[in-house]
Amino acid sequence: MSYHLLTCFYNPKLHGTILNLEFQKEFKYSYFSSFSGMPDIPESYSVITMNLVEKKEGVILSLCQTGFFSEEQQKHSEENWRQILEKIRILAEGGCV
């Protein structure tokens, strides 16, 4: 069974499909942005996987994104994820962003 993701701000240029969802364990989805200039075909999609692992010290969030078509796209994505993960860390520690 697949579910289509609601896009941020309902932007039709960004879309994907939930590939796996395990409550408090894993969220895996495909992601396509027409801003990339690539055709909307399966080979143009990235796959993003987020895993949560509970440890004695707290919860570890790991993130993996695959399917880059250029080094520039990968670097851009890495910077975006750094900013997003920092905001998640702040929120998880009880702060405001």
URLINCOR-V793126 format. One record per residue. PHI is phi in radians with two decimals (* if undefined). OMEGA is omega as a letter, one per 20 degrees, with the letter a starting at -180 (NA if undefined). NEAR is the number of other C-alpha atoms within 12 Angstrom. Layout:
PHI:OMEGA:NEAR
PHI:OMEGA:NEAR
This chain:
*:r:8
-2.14:r:13
-2.19:r:15
-1.53:r:18
-1.32:r:24
-1.30:a:17
-1.55:r:18
-1.01:a:13
1.04:r:10
0.96:a:10
-1.49:a:15
-1.20:r:16
-1.42:r:20
-2.12:r:23
-2.80:a:28
-3.09:a:30
-2.35:r:25
-1.24:a:25
-1.69:r:22
-2.73:r:23
-2.48:r:21
-2.07:a:15
-0.85:r:12
1.03:r:15
-2.30:a:19
-2.52:r:22
-2.31:a:25
-2.24:a:30
-2.60:r:31
-1.56:a:32
-2.52:r:35
-2.32:r:33
-2.20:r:26
-1.23:r:18
-1.11:a:16
-1.20:a:22
1.45:r:15
-1.49:r:19
-1.23:r:15
-1.40:r:20
-2.28:a:16
-0.91:a:16
-1.18:a:16
-1.60:a:25
-1.57:r:27
-1.62:r:33
-2.06:a:26
-2.02:r:28
-2.17:r:25
-2.06:r:28
-2.11:r:23
-1.96:r:20
-2.22:r:17
-1.45:r:13
-2.15:r:9
-1.01:a:7
-1.39:a:7
2.64:a:12
-1.96:r:16
-1.78:r:20
-1.84:r:22
-1.99:a:20
-2.37:r:24
-2.40:r:22
-2.17:r:26
-2.15:r:25
1.66:r:22
-1.38:r:25
-1.77:r:21
-2.70:r:16
-1.15:r:12
-1.09:r:12
-1.10:r:22
-1.11:r:19
-1.10:r:15
-1.07:a:16
-1.13:r:27
-1.03:r:19
-1.15:r:14
-1.05:a:15
-1.13:r:21
-1.00:a:15
-1.16:a:15
-1.13:a:16
-1.13:r:21
-1.12:r:18
-1.13:r:17
-1.08:r:19
-1.04:r:20
-1.06:r:14
-1.10:a:13
-1.12:r:16
-1.57:r:13
1.55:r:10
-1.63:r:11
-2.11:r:11
-2.00:NA:14
